[in-house]
């Protein structure tokens, strides 16, 4: 699926300052900014995936992709395999790039 097409799908619900998607048993919470990130980290539960554009100092019970993680991995593709949310990073697919070393 093309990135533009995937981004245009109406799968995220807006709640407060958060964008939340539920894919089978997987919850993905996207937040932009410090306040929204703090709210997302309060809302998340074990097994949830939180994506934020700030640095997270303390690891909550959910899985977090913060700005530090995303700088290391590059973009991340997500898809469902059975009941599991599978991830593949740009780094896994293409290897380390010269400008990231």
Protein Blocks (a to p, Z undefined) as FASTA:
>chain_A
ZZklmmmpcfbccehjbccddehjaccdddedjklmmmmmmmpcghiacddfbdcfbdcf
bdcddfklmmmnopaddddehjaccdddfklmnopafklZZ
